[in-house]
Amino acid sequence: MKQTRNLTAIIEREGDGFVSLCPEMDIASQGDTVEEAKKNLIEAIELFLETADPSEIKSRLRSEVFITSLEVAVG
């Protein structure tokens, strides 16, 4: 049975498509829709985990990622 791990996906519009980023692994992908960008990011992470050396996985994996909102003075 395969293990699963919860990771973060940040998805934002870029031009006519969407870019997705997993900050814990520093892996990015893209797609024409939010769902496609998410699916492609999952595929990219799984491919990386299948092919990378365990030491590379360990060095890239960040254990803590904090996402918050900021209030910034403008003008």
N, CA, C, O and CB atoms as a CASP TS submission, in Angstrom:
PFRMAT TS
TARGET T0000
AUTHOR 0000-0000-0000
METHOD Language model
MODEL 1
PARENT N/A
ATOM      1  N   MET     1       0.834  -1.186   0.000  1.00  0.00           N
ATOM      2  CA  MET     1       0.000   0.000   0.000  1.00  0.00           C
ATOM      3  C   MET     1       0.880   1.251   0.000  1.00  0.00           C
ATOM      4  O   MET     1       1.830   1.349   0.776  1.00  0.00           O
ATOM      5  CB  MET     1      -0.950  -0.003   1.216  1.00  0.00           C
ATOM      6  N   LYS     2       0.557   2.203  -0.875  1.00  0.00           N
ATOM      7  CA  LYS     2       1.333   3.435  -0.977  1.00  0.00           C
ATOM      8  C   LYS     2       1.000   4.374   0.174  1.00  0.00           C
ATOM      9  O   LYS     2      -0.141   4.452   0.630  1.00  0.00           O
ATOM     10  CB  LYS     2       1.072   4.128  -2.321  1.00  0.00           C
ATOM     11  N   GLN     3       2.024   5.081   0.627  1.00  0.00           N
ATOM     12  CA  GLN     3       1.831   6.123   1.620  1.00  0.00           C
ATOM     13  C   GLN     3       1.314   7.379   0.935  1.00  0.00           C
ATOM     14  O   GLN     3       1.512   7.568  -0.265  1.00  0.00           O
ATOM     15  CB  GLN     3       3.143   6.411   2.382  1.00  0.00           C
ATOM     16  N   THR     4       0.655   8.229   1.700  1.00  0.00           N
ATOM     17  CA  THR     4       0.263   9.532   1.175  1.00  0.00           C
ATOM     18  C   THR     4       0.800  10.609   2.102  1.00  0.00           C
ATOM     19  O   THR     4       1.073  10.359   3.276  1.00  0.00           O
ATOM     20  CB  THR     4      -1.284   9.643   1.030  1.00  0.00           C
ATOM     21  N   ARG     5       0.945  11.787   1.570  1.00  0.00           N
ATOM     22  CA  ARG     5       1.424  12.931   2.349  1.00  0.00           C
ATOM     23  C   ARG     5       0.669  14.157   1.875  1.00  0.00           C
ATOM     24  O   ARG     5       0.468  14.336   0.674  1.00  0.00           O
ATOM     25  CB  ARG     5       2.978  13.128   2.202  1.00  0.00           C
ATOM     26  N   ASN     6       0.254  14.995   2.794  1.00  0.00           N
ATOM     27  CA  ASN     6      -0.419  16.241   2.437  1.00  0.00           C
ATOM     28  C   ASN     6       0.626  17.311   2.164  1.00  0.00           C
ATOM     29  O   ASN     6       1.476  17.588   3.010  1.00  0.00           O
ATOM     30  CB  ASN     6      -1.390  16.693   3.560  1.00  0.00           C
ATOM     31  N   LEU     7       0.562  17.906   0.992  1.00  0.00           N
ATOM     32  CA  LEU     7       1.454  18.982   0.596  1.00  0.00           C
ATOM     33  C   LEU     7       0.614  20.196   0.206  1.00  0.00           C
ATOM     34  O   LEU     7      -0.604  20.096   0.051  1.00  0.00           O
ATOM     35  CB  LEU     7       2.380  18.540  -0.576  1.00  0.00           C
ATOM     36  N   THR     8       1.264  21.323   0.052  1.00  0.00           N
ATOM     37  CA  THR     8       0.595  22.572  -0.285  1.00  0.00           C
ATOM     38  C   THR     8       0.689  22.827  -1.788  1.00  0.00           C
ATOM     39  O   THR     8       1.722  22.572  -2.407  1.00  0.00           O
ATOM     40  CB  THR     8       1.208  23.747   0.505  1.00  0.00           C
ATOM     41  N   ALA     9      -0.388  23.327  -2.360  1.00  0.00           N
ATOM     42  CA  ALA     9      -0.374  23.769  -3.763  1.00  0.00           C
ATOM     43  C   ALA     9      -0.800  25.226  -3.801  1.00  0.00           C
ATOM     44  O   ALA     9      -1.858  25.586  -3.286  1.00  0.00           O
ATOM     45  CB  ALA     9      -1.317  22.883  -4.661  1.00  0.00           C
ATOM     46  N   ILE    10       0.022  26.054  -4.410  1.00  0.00           N
ATOM     47  CA  ILE    10      -0.317  27.451  -4.659  1.00  0.00           C
ATOM     48  C   ILE    10      -0.555  27.559  -6.154  1.00  0.00           C
ATOM     49  O   ILE    10       0.325  27.258  -6.960  1.00  0.00           O
ATOM     50  CB  ILE    10       0.820  28.445  -4.166  1.00  0.00           C
ATOM     51  N   ILE    11      -1.751  27.992  -6.513  1.00  0.00           N
ATOM     52  CA  ILE    11      -2.123  28.063  -7.932  1.00  0.00           C
ATOM     53  C   ILE    11      -2.546  29.493  -8.237  1.00  0.00           C
ATOM     54  O   ILE    11      -3.383  30.069  -7.543  1.00  0.00           O
ATOM     55  CB  ILE    11      -3.276  27.046  -8.280  1.00  0.00           C
ATOM     56  N   GLU    12      -1.957  30.053  -9.282  1.00  0.00           N
ATOM     57  CA  GLU    12      -2.326  31.420  -9.670  1.00  0.00           C
ATOM     58  C   GLU    12      -2.403  31.536 -11.186  1.00  0.00           C
ATOM     59  O   GLU    12      -1.738  30.815 -11.931  1.00  0.00           O
ATOM     60  CB  GLU    12      -1.312  32.442  -9.107  1.00  0.00           C
ATOM     61  N   ARG    13      -3.235  32.464 -11.605  1.00  0.00           N
ATOM     62  CA  ARG    13      -3.385  32.712 -13.044  1.00  0.00           C
ATOM     63  C   ARG    13      -2.110  33.337 -13.576  1.00  0.00           C
ATOM     64  O   ARG    13      -1.508  34.206 -12.946  1.00  0.00           O
ATOM     65  CB  ARG    13      -4.607  33.630 -13.335  1.00  0.00           C
ATOM     66  N   GLU    14      -1.718  32.875 -14.747  1.00  0.00           N
ATOM     67  CA  GLU    14      -0.596  33.474 -15.460  1.00  0.00           C
ATOM     68  C   GLU    14      -0.952  33.496 -16.939  1.00  0.00           C
ATOM     69  O   GLU    14      -0.957  32.457 -17.599  1.00  0.00           O
ATOM     70  CB  GLU    14       0.740  32.688 -15.204  1.00  0.00           C
ATOM     71  N   GLY    15      -1.245  34.658 -17.445  1.00  0.00           N
ATOM     72  CA  GLY    15      -1.680  34.782 -18.837  1.00  0.00           C
ATOM     73  C   GLY    15      -2.993  34.062 -19.047  1.00  0.00           C
ATOM     74  O   GLY    15      -3.962  34.311 -18.331  1.00  0.00           O
ATOM     75  N   ASP    16      -3.034  33.167 -20.029  1.00  0.00           N
ATOM     76  CA  ASP    16      -4.253  32.424 -20.340  1.00  0.00           C
ATOM     77  C   ASP    16      -4.384  31.133 -19.536  1.00  0.00           C
ATOM     78  O   ASP    16      -5.385  30.429 -19.669  1.00  0.00           O
ATOM     79  CB  ASP    16      -4.291  32.104 -21.812  1.00  0.00           C
ATOM     80  N   GLY    17      -3.395  30.809 -18.704  1.00  0.00           N
ATOM     81  CA  GLY    17      -3.431  29.552 -17.964  1.00  0.00           C
ATOM     82  C   GLY    17      -3.181  29.758 -16.482  1.00  0.00           C
ATOM     83  O   GLY    17      -3.354  30.855 -15.950  1.00  0.00           O
ATOM     84  N   PHE    18      -2.771  28.683 -15.829  1.00  0.00           N
ATOM     85  CA  PHE    18      -2.526  28.699 -14.401  1.00  0.00           C
ATOM     86  C   PHE    18      -1.196  28.017 -14.105  1.00  0.00           C
ATOM     87  O   PHE    18      -0.843  27.022 -14.737  1.00  0.00           O
ATOM     88  CB  PHE    18      -3.676  28.013 -13.639  1.00  0.00           C
ATOM     89  N   VAL    19      -0.464  28.564 -13.135  1.00  0.00           N
ATOM     90  CA  VAL    19       0.790  27.993 -12.677  1.00  0.00           C
ATOM     91  C   VAL    19       0.561  27.453 -11.277  1.00  0.00           C
ATOM     92  O   VAL    19      -0.075  28.108 -10.450  1.00  0.00           O
ATOM     93  CB  VAL    19       1.947  29.044 -12.702  1.00  0.00           C
ATOM     94  N   SER    20       1.077  26.260 -11.009  1.00  0.00           N
ATOM     95  CA  SER    20       0.930  25.639  -9.693  1.00  0.00           C
ATOM     96  C   SER    20       2.318  25.394  -9.103  1.00  0.00           C
ATOM     97  O   SER    20       3.256  25.031  -9.814  1.00  0.00           O
ATOM     98  CB  SER    20       0.122  24.304  -9.787  1.00  0.00           C
ATOM     99  N   LEU    21       2.429  25.598  -7.795  1.00  0.00           N
ATOM    100  CA  LEU    21       3.702  25.440  -7.100  1.00  0.00           C
ATOM    101  C   LEU    21       3.480  24.687  -5.806  1.00  0.00           C
ATOM    102  O   LEU    21       2.540  24.971  -5.065  1.00  0.00           O
ATOM    103  CB  LEU    21       4.359  26.807  -6.826  1.00  0.00           C
ATOM    104  N   CYS    22       4.345  23.729  -5.537  1.00  0.00           N
ATOM    105  CA  CYS    22       4.384  23.043  -4.250  1.00  0.00           C
ATOM    106  C   CYS    22       5.600  23.584  -3.505  1.00  0.00           C
ATOM    107  O   CYS    22       6.726  23.188  -3.810  1.00  0.00           O
ATOM    108  CB  CYS    22       4.452  21.464  -4.421  1.00  0.00           C
ATOM    109  N   PRO    23       5.401  24.486  -2.527  1.00  0.00           N
ATOM    110  CA  PRO    23       6.552  25.089  -1.858  1.00  0.00           C
ATOM    111  C   PRO    23       7.371  24.107  -1.018  1.00  0.00           C
ATOM    112  O   PRO    23       8.572  24.315  -0.841  1.00  0.00           O
ATOM    113  CB  PRO    23       6.084  26.207  -0.986  1.00  0.00           C
ATOM    114  N   GLU    24       6.756  23.050  -0.500  1.00  0.00           N
ATOM    115  CA  GLU    24       7.511  22.072   0.287  1.00  0.00           C
ATOM    116  C   GLU    24       8.558  21.344  -0.539  1.00  0.00           C
ATOM    117  O   GLU    24       9.613  20.971  -0.024  1.00  0.00           O
ATOM    118  CB  GLU    24       6.568  21.067   0.905  1.00  0.00           C
ATOM    119  N   MET    25       8.271  21.140  -1.821  1.00  0.00           N
ATOM    120  CA  MET    25       9.186  20.394  -2.686  1.00  0.00           C
ATOM    121  C   MET    25       9.888  21.282  -3.710  1.00  0.00           C
ATOM    122  O   MET    25      10.800  20.825  -4.401  1.00  0.00           O
ATOM    123  CB  MET    25       8.434  19.298  -3.402  1.00  0.00           C
ATOM    124  N   ASP    26       9.475  22.543  -3.815  1.00  0.00           N
ATOM    125  CA  ASP    26       9.988  23.473  -4.826  1.00  0.00           C
ATOM    126  C   ASP    26       9.821  22.880  -6.228  1.00  0.00           C
ATOM    127  O   ASP    26      10.752  22.856  -7.033  1.00  0.00           O
ATOM    128  CB  ASP    26      11.479  23.806  -4.555  1.00  0.00           C
ATOM    129  N   ILE    27       8.600  22.403  -6.488  1.00  0.00           N
ATOM    130  CA  ILE    27       8.252  21.826  -7.788  1.00  0.00           C
ATOM    131  C   ILE    27       7.071  22.611  -8.333  1.00  0.00           C
ATOM    132  O   ILE    27       6.137  22.929  -7.596  1.00  0.00           O
ATOM    133  CB  ILE    27       7.914  20.292  -7.676  1.00  0.00           C
ATOM    134  N   ALA    28       7.112  22.924  -9.621  1.00  0.00           N
ATOM    135  CA  ALA    28       6.048  23.702 -10.247  1.00  0.00           C
ATOM    136  C   ALA    28       5.537  22.986 -11.491  1.00  0.00           C
ATOM    137  O   ALA    28       6.215  22.133 -12.064  1.00  0.00           O
ATOM    138  CB  ALA    28       6.544  25.115 -10.605  1.00  0.00           C
ATOM    139  N   SER    29       4.327  23.355 -11.890  1.00  0.00           N
ATOM    140  CA  SER    29       3.737  22.857 -13.121  1.00  0.00           C
ATOM    141  C   SER    29       2.762  23.910 -13.618  1.00  0.00           C
ATOM    142  O   SER    29       2.735  25.031 -13.111  1.00  0.00           O
ATOM    143  CB  SER    29       3.029  21.476 -12.906  1.00  0.00           C
ATOM    144  N   GLN    30       1.964  23.547 -14.611  1.00  0.00           N
ATOM    145  CA  GLN    30       1.008  24.495 -15.173  1.00  0.00           C
ATOM    146  C   GLN    30      -0.135  23.749 -15.821  1.00  0.00           C
ATOM    147  O   GLN    30      -0.091  22.530 -15.982  1.00  0.00           O
ATOM    148  CB  GLN    30       1.686  25.422 -16.189  1.00  0.00           C
ATOM    149  N   GLY    31      -1.165  24.500 -16.193  1.00  0.00           N
ATOM    150  CA  GLY    31      -2.306  23.919 -16.890  1.00  0.00           C
ATOM    151  C   GLY    31      -3.216  25.007 -17.400  1.00  0.00           C
ATOM    152  O   GLY    31      -3.071  26.175 -17.038  1.00  0.00           O
ATOM    153  N   ASP    32      -4.153  24.621 -18.242  1.00  0.00           N
ATOM    154  CA  ASP    32      -5.101  25.586 -18.801  1.00  0.00           C
ATOM    155  C   ASP    32      -6.185  25.971 -17.808  1.00  0.00           C
ATOM    156  O   ASP    32      -6.784  27.040 -17.927  1.00  0.00           O
ATOM    157  CB  ASP    32      -5.738  25.023 -20.053  1.00  0.00           C
ATOM    158  N   THR    33      -6.446  25.104 -16.820  1.00  0.00           N
ATOM    159  CA  THR    33      -7.450  25.363 -15.787  1.00  0.00           C
ATOM    160  C   THR    33      -6.809  25.117 -14.423  1.00  0.00           C
ATOM    161  O   THR    33      -5.720  24.550 -14.330  1.00  0.00           O
ATOM    162  CB  THR    33      -8.721  24.460 -15.986  1.00  0.00           C
ATOM    163  N   VAL    34      -7.499  25.549 -13.365  1.00  0.00           N
ATOM    164  CA  VAL    34      -7.010  25.298 -12.010  1.00  0.00           C
ATOM    165  C   VAL    34      -6.879  23.800 -11.777  1.00  0.00           C
ATOM    166  O   VAL    34      -5.861  23.337 -11.263  1.00  0.00           O
ATOM    167  CB  VAL    34      -7.951  25.927 -10.959  1.00  0.00           C
ATOM    168  N   GLU    35      -7.903  23.043 -12.153  1.00  0.00           N
ATOM    169  CA  GLU    35      -7.873  21.597 -11.942  1.00  0.00           C
ATOM    170  C   GLU    35      -6.746  20.924 -12.722  1.00  0.00           C
ATOM    171  O   GLU    35      -6.099  20.011 -12.209  1.00  0.00           O
ATOM    172  CB  GLU    35      -9.206  20.987 -12.337  1.00  0.00           C
ATOM    173  N   GLU    36      -6.510  21.365 -13.950  1.00  0.00           N
ATOM    174  CA  GLU    36      -5.429  20.783 -14.750  1.00  0.00           C
ATOM    175  C   GLU    36      -4.066  21.132 -14.153  1.00  0.00           C
ATOM    176  O   GLU    36      -3.167  20.291 -14.126  1.00  0.00           O
ATOM    177  CB  GLU    36      -5.512  21.276 -16.208  1.00  0.00           C
ATOM    178  N   ALA    37      -3.909  22.372 -13.674  1.00  0.00           N
ATOM    179  CA  ALA    37      -2.652  22.771 -13.044  1.00  0.00           C
ATOM    180  C   ALA    37      -2.408  21.949 -11.785  1.00  0.00           C
ATOM    181  O   ALA    37      -1.273  21.560 -11.511  1.00  0.00           O
ATOM    182  CB  ALA    37      -2.664  24.275 -12.707  1.00  0.00           C
ATOM    183  N   LYS    38      -3.461  21.681 -11.018  1.00  0.00           N
ATOM    184  CA  LYS    38      -3.348  20.860  -9.807  1.00  0.00           C
ATOM    185  C   LYS    38      -2.977  19.421 -10.170  1.00  0.00           C
ATOM    186  O   LYS    38      -2.076  18.838  -9.567  1.00  0.00           O
ATOM    187  CB  LYS    38      -4.673  20.885  -9.005  1.00  0.00           C
ATOM    188  N   LYS    39      -3.671  18.855 -11.153  1.00  0.00           N
ATOM    189  CA  LYS    39      -3.405  17.479 -11.590  1.00  0.00           C
ATOM    190  C   LYS    39      -1.976  17.344 -12.108  1.00  0.00           C
ATOM    191  O   LYS    39      -1.289  16.370 -11.798  1.00  0.00           O
ATOM    192  CB  LYS    39      -4.408  17.053 -12.682  1.00  0.00           C
ATOM    193  N   ASN    40      -1.533  18.316 -12.894  1.00  0.00           N
ATOM    194  CA  ASN    40      -0.178  18.273 -13.445  1.00  0.00           C
ATOM    195  C   ASN    40       0.879  18.419 -12.348  1.00  0.00           C
ATOM    196  O   ASN    40       1.952  17.820 -12.437  1.00  0.00           O
ATOM    197  CB  ASN    40       0.000  19.375 -14.493  1.00  0.00           C
ATOM    198  N   LEU    41       0.581  19.213 -11.313  1.00  0.00           N
ATOM    199  CA  LEU    41       1.514  19.357 -10.199  1.00  0.00           C
ATOM    200  C   LEU    41       1.639  18.039  -9.436  1.00  0.00           C
ATOM    201  O   LEU    41       2.745  17.631  -9.083  1.00  0.00           O
ATOM    202  CB  LEU    41       1.058  20.485  -9.251  1.00  0.00           C
ATOM    203  N   ILE    42       0.521  17.376  -9.183  1.00  0.00           N
ATOM    204  CA  ILE    42       0.555  16.068  -8.517  1.00  0.00           C
ATOM    205  C   ILE    42       1.395  15.095  -9.332  1.00  0.00           C
ATOM    206  O   ILE    42       2.220  14.367  -8.779  1.00  0.00           O
ATOM    207  CB  ILE    42      -0.879  15.510  -8.320  1.00  0.00           C
ATOM    208  N   GLU    43       1.189  15.082 -10.630  1.00  0.00           N
ATOM    209  CA  GLU    43       1.953  14.190 -11.510  1.00  0.00           C
ATOM    210  C   GLU    43       3.454  14.502 -11.450  1.00  0.00           C
ATOM    211  O   GLU    43       4.280  13.591 -11.400  1.00  0.00           O
ATOM    212  CB  GLU    43       1.446  14.310 -12.962  1.00  0.00           C
ATOM    213  N   ALA    44       3.798  15.794 -11.457  1.00  0.00           N
ATOM    214  CA  ALA    44       5.211  16.192 -11.414  1.00  0.00           C
ATOM    215  C   ALA    44       5.855  15.786 -10.090  1.00  0.00           C
ATOM    216  O   ALA    44       6.996  15.326 -10.070  1.00  0.00           O
ATOM    217  CB  ALA    44       5.348  17.712 -11.623  1.00  0.00           C
ATOM    218  N   ILE    45       5.127  15.956  -8.983  1.00  0.00           N
ATOM    219  CA  ILE    45       5.664  15.567  -7.678  1.00  0.00           C
ATOM    220  C   ILE    45       5.844  14.061  -7.603  1.00  0.00           C
ATOM    221  O   ILE    45       6.884  13.581  -7.152  1.00  0.00           O
ATOM    222  CB  ILE    45       4.744  16.046  -6.548  1.00  0.00           C
ATOM    223  N   GLU    46       4.833  13.310  -8.043  1.00  0.00           N
ATOM    224  CA  GLU    46       4.935  11.843  -8.009  1.00  0.00           C
ATOM    225  C   GLU    46       6.083  11.347  -8.871  1.00  0.00           C
ATOM    226  O   GLU    46       6.801  10.431  -8.470  1.00  0.00           O
ATOM    227  CB  GLU    46       3.625  11.203  -8.476  1.00  0.00           C
ATOM    228  N   LEU    47       6.272  11.931 -10.042  1.00  0.00           N
ATOM    229  CA  LEU    47       7.382  11.537 -10.911  1.00  0.00           C
ATOM    230  C   LEU    47       8.724  11.836 -10.240  1.00  0.00           C
ATOM    231  O   LEU    47       9.640  11.014 -10.277  1.00  0.00           O
ATOM    232  CB  LEU    47       7.291  12.265 -12.270  1.00  0.00           C
ATOM    233  N   PHE    48       8.832  13.008  -9.631  1.00  0.00           N
ATOM    234  CA  PHE    48      10.063  13.359  -8.919  1.00  0.00           C
ATOM    235  C   PHE    48      10.345  12.346  -7.812  1.00  0.00           C
ATOM    236  O   PHE    48      11.468  11.858  -7.682  1.00  0.00           O
ATOM    237  CB  PHE    48       9.962  14.783  -8.329  1.00  0.00           C
ATOM    238  N   LEU    49       9.318  12.032  -7.013  1.00  0.00           N
ATOM    239  CA  LEU    49       9.506  11.108  -5.888  1.00  0.00           C
ATOM    240  C   LEU    49       9.863   9.693  -6.360  1.00  0.00           C
ATOM    241  O   LEU    49      10.569   8.968  -5.659  1.00  0.00           O
ATOM    242  CB  LEU    49       8.237  11.062  -5.031  1.00  0.00           C
ATOM    243  N   GLU    50       9.381   9.301  -7.538  1.00  0.00           N
ATOM    244  CA  GLU    50       9.688   7.976  -8.076  1.00  0.00           C
ATOM    245  C   GLU    50      11.116   7.886  -8.604  1.00  0.00           C
ATOM    246  O   GLU    50      11.722   6.815  -8.561  1.00  0.00           O
ATOM    247  CB  GLU    50       8.711   7.626  -9.183  1.00  0.00           C
ATOM    248  N   THR    51      11.659   8.992  -9.101  1.00  0.00           N
ATOM    249  CA  THR    51      12.933   8.937  -9.804  1.00  0.00           C
ATOM    250  C   THR    51      14.107   9.557  -9.060  1.00  0.00           C
ATOM    251  O   THR    51      15.256   9.238  -9.366  1.00  0.00           O
ATOM    252  CB  THR    51      12.792   9.604 -11.105  1.00  0.00           C
ATOM    253  N   ALA    52      13.858  10.422  -8.103  1.00  0.00           N
ATOM    254  CA  ALA    52      14.949  11.132  -7.421  1.00  0.00           C
ATOM    255  C   ALA    52      15.642  10.241  -6.402  1.00  0.00           C
ATOM    256  O   ALA    52      15.049   9.319  -5.842  1.00  0.00           O
ATOM    257  CB  ALA    52      14.418  12.389  -6.731  1.00  0.00           C
ATOM    258  N   ASP    53      16.881  10.537  -6.185  1.00  0.00           N
ATOM    259  CA  ASP    53      17.648   9.869  -5.147  1.00  0.00           C
ATOM    260  C   ASP    53      17.086  10.288  -3.778  1.00  0.00           C
ATOM    261  O   ASP    53      16.722  11.450  -3.600  1.00  0.00           O
ATOM    262  CB  ASP    53      19.174  10.216  -5.265  1.00  0.00           C
ATOM    263  N   PRO    54      17.009   9.376  -2.823  1.00  0.00           N
ATOM    264  CA  PRO    54      16.461   9.708  -1.503  1.00  0.00           C
ATOM    265  C   PRO    54      17.147  10.905  -0.840  1.00  0.00           C
ATOM    266  O   PRO    54      16.497  11.656  -0.112  1.00  0.00           O
ATOM    267  CB  PRO    54      16.571   8.511  -0.598  1.00  0.00           C
ATOM    268  N   SER    55      18.438  11.094  -1.078  1.00  0.00           N
ATOM    269  CA  SER    55      19.137  12.241  -0.482  1.00  0.00           C
ATOM    270  C   SER    55      18.649  13.559  -1.094  1.00  0.00           C
ATOM    271  O   SER    55      18.573  14.575  -0.402  1.00  0.00           O
ATOM    272  CB  SER    55      20.666  12.100  -0.676  1.00  0.00           C
ATOM    273  N   GLU    56      18.320  13.542  -2.389  1.00  0.00           N
ATOM    274  CA  GLU    56      17.793  14.750  -3.023  1.00  0.00           C
ATOM    275  C   GLU    56      16.400  15.065  -2.493  1.00  0.00           C
ATOM    276  O   GLU    56      16.074  16.226  -2.245  1.00  0.00           O
ATOM    277  CB  GLU    56      17.756  14.589  -4.553  1.00  0.00           C
ATOM    278  N   ILE    57      15.587  14.041  -2.320  1.00  0.00           N
ATOM    279  CA  ILE    57      14.243  14.244  -1.764  1.00  0.00           C
ATOM    280  C   ILE    57      14.362  14.857  -0.377  1.00  0.00           C
ATOM    281  O   ILE    57      13.669  15.823  -0.057  1.00  0.00           O
ATOM    282  CB  ILE    57      13.451  12.904  -1.703  1.00  0.00           C
ATOM    283  N   LYS    58      15.236  14.297   0.440  1.00  0.00           N
ATOM    284  CA  LYS    58      15.405  14.787   1.809  1.00  0.00           C
ATOM    285  C   LYS    58      15.891  16.234   1.824  1.00  0.00           C
ATOM    286  O   LYS    58      15.437  17.026   2.651  1.00  0.00           O
ATOM    287  CB  LYS    58      16.388  13.898   2.575  1.00  0.00           C
ATOM    288  N   SER    59      16.798  16.588   0.930  1.00  0.00           N
ATOM    289  CA  SER    59      17.348  17.947   0.919  1.00  0.00           C
ATOM    290  C   SER    59      16.338  18.971   0.408  1.00  0.00           C
ATOM    291  O   SER    59      16.402  20.141   0.787  1.00  0.00           O
ATOM    292  CB  SER    59      18.605  17.995   0.061  1.00  0.00           C
ATOM    293  N   ARG    60      15.413  18.549  -0.442  1.00  0.00           N
ATOM    294  CA  ARG    60      14.428  19.489  -0.989  1.00  0.00           C
ATOM    295  C   ARG    60      13.171  19.619  -0.149  1.00  0.00           C
ATOM    296  O   ARG    60      12.512  20.659  -0.182  1.00  0.00           O
ATOM    297  CB  ARG    60      14.048  19.071  -2.369  1.00  0.00           C
ATOM    298  N   LEU    61      12.830  18.597   0.593  1.00  0.00           N
ATOM    299  CA  LEU    61      11.574  18.584   1.343  1.00  0.00           C
ATOM    300  C   LEU    61      11.651  19.515   2.545  1.00  0.00           C
ATOM    301  O   LEU    61      12.468  19.323   3.446  1.00  0.00           O
ATOM    302  CB  LEU    61      11.234  17.162   1.800  1.00  0.00           C
ATOM    303  N   ARG    62      10.803  20.506   2.544  1.00  0.00           N
ATOM    304  CA  ARG    62      10.711  21.436   3.671  1.00  0.00           C
ATOM    305  C   ARG    62       9.609  20.947   4.594  1.00  0.00           C
ATOM    306  O   ARG    62       8.500  20.661   4.142  1.00  0.00           O
ATOM    307  CB  ARG    62      10.434  22.904   3.189  1.00  0.00           C
ATOM    308  N   SER    63       9.901  20.851   5.862  1.00  0.00           N
ATOM    309  CA  SER    63       8.930  20.271   6.793  1.00  0.00           C
ATOM    310  C   SER    63       7.864  21.264   7.224  1.00  0.00           C
ATOM    311  O   SER    63       6.772  20.857   7.620  1.00  0.00           O
ATOM    312  CB  SER    63       9.639  19.738   8.010  1.00  0.00           C
ATOM    313  N   GLU    64       8.158  22.555   7.157  1.00  0.00           N
ATOM    314  CA  GLU    64       7.182  23.548   7.596  1.00  0.00           C
ATOM    315  C   GLU    64       7.012  24.631   6.536  1.00  0.00           C
ATOM    316  O   GLU    64       7.980  25.258   6.103  1.00  0.00           O
ATOM    317  CB  GLU    64       7.610  24.172   8.935  1.00  0.00           C
ATOM    318  N   VAL    65       5.780  24.834   6.136  1.00  0.00           N
ATOM    319  CA  VAL    65       5.434  25.917   5.225  1.00  0.00           C
ATOM    320  C   VAL    65       4.256  26.644   5.857  1.00  0.00           C
ATOM    321  O   VAL    65       3.255  26.023   6.215  1.00  0.00           O
ATOM    322  CB  VAL    65       5.090  25.386   3.768  1.00  0.00           C
ATOM    323  N   PHE    66       4.375  27.939   5.992  1.00  0.00           N
ATOM    324  CA  PHE    66       3.309  28.726   6.605  1.00  0.00           C
ATOM    325  C   PHE    66       2.702  29.639   5.557  1.00  0.00           C
ATOM    326  O   PHE    66       3.414  30.374   4.873  1.00  0.00           O
ATOM    327  CB  PHE    66       3.837  29.548   7.809  1.00  0.00           C
ATOM    328  N   ILE    67       1.396  29.588   5.435  1.00  0.00           N
ATOM    329  CA  ILE    67       0.673  30.450   4.503  1.00  0.00           C
ATOM    330  C   ILE    67      -0.222  31.355   5.329  1.00  0.00           C
ATOM    331  O   ILE    67      -1.013  30.886   6.147  1.00  0.00           O
ATOM    332  CB  ILE    67      -0.160  29.617   3.459  1.00  0.00           C
ATOM    333  N   THR    68      -0.091  32.644   5.111  1.00  0.00           N
ATOM    334  CA  THR    68      -0.873  33.610   5.868  1.00  0.00           C
ATOM    335  C   THR    68      -1.176  34.802   4.970  1.00  0.00           C
ATOM    336  O   THR    68      -0.612  34.929   3.883  1.00  0.00           O
ATOM    337  CB  THR    68      -0.122  34.057   7.157  1.00  0.00           C
ATOM    338  N   SER    69      -2.056  35.663   5.421  1.00  0.00           N
ATOM    339  CA  SER    69      -2.322  36.889   4.680  1.00  0.00           C
ATOM    340  C   SER    69      -1.576  38.039   5.349  1.00  0.00           C
ATOM    341  O   SER    69      -1.282  37.988   6.543  1.00  0.00           O
ATOM    342  CB  SER    69      -3.852  37.181   4.609  1.00  0.00           C
ATOM    343  N   LEU    70      -1.280  39.056   4.584  1.00  0.00           N
ATOM    344  CA  LEU    70      -0.558  40.218   5.075  1.00  0.00           C
ATOM    345  C   LEU    70      -1.391  41.470   4.853  1.00  0.00           C
ATOM    346  O   LEU    70      -2.110  41.577   3.860  1.00  0.00           O
ATOM    347  CB  LEU    70       0.812  40.346   4.382  1.00  0.00           C
ATOM    348  N   GLU    71      -1.295  42.400   5.765  1.00  0.00           N
ATOM    349  CA  GLU    71      -1.902  43.718   5.580  1.00  0.00           C
ATOM    350  C   GLU    71      -0.775  44.689   5.342  1.00  0.00           C
ATOM    351  O   GLU    71       0.092  44.864   6.198  1.00  0.00           O
ATOM    352  CB  GLU    71      -2.778  44.147   6.813  1.00  0.00           C
ATOM    353  N   VAL    72      -0.778  45.326   4.178  1.00  0.00           N
ATOM    354  CA  VAL    72       0.328  46.180   3.760  1.00  0.00           C
ATOM    355  C   VAL    72      -0.194  47.577   3.469  1.00  0.00           C
ATOM    356  O   VAL    72      -1.202  47.732   2.780  1.00  0.00           O
ATOM    357  CB  VAL    72       1.043  45.595   2.519  1.00  0.00           C
ATOM    358  N   ALA    73       0.478  48.587   3.985  1.00  0.00           N
ATOM    359  CA  ALA    73       0.118  49.989   3.703  1.00  0.00           C
ATOM    360  C   ALA    73       0.504  50.308   2.264  1.00  0.00           C
ATOM    361  O   ALA    73       1.617  50.013   1.827  1.00  0.00           O
ATOM    362  CB  ALA    73       0.829  50.977   4.704  1.00  0.00           C
ATOM    363  N   VAL    74      -0.412  50.902   1.550  1.00  0.00           N
ATOM    364  CA  VAL    74      -0.181  51.275   0.150  1.00  0.00           C
ATOM    365  C   VAL    74      -0.415  52.767   0.002  1.00  0.00           C
ATOM    366  O   VAL    74      -1.458  53.284   0.401  1.00  0.00           O
ATOM    367  CB  VAL    74      -1.109  50.470  -0.818  1.00  0.00           C
ATOM    368  N   GLY    75       0.564  53.457  -0.574  1.00  0.00           N
ATOM    369  CA  GLY    75       0.411  54.890  -0.850  1.00  0.00           C
ATOM    370  C   GLY    75       0.796  55.795   0.252  1.00  0.00           C
ATOM    371  O   GLY    75       0.702  57.014   0.112  1.00  0.00           O
TER
END
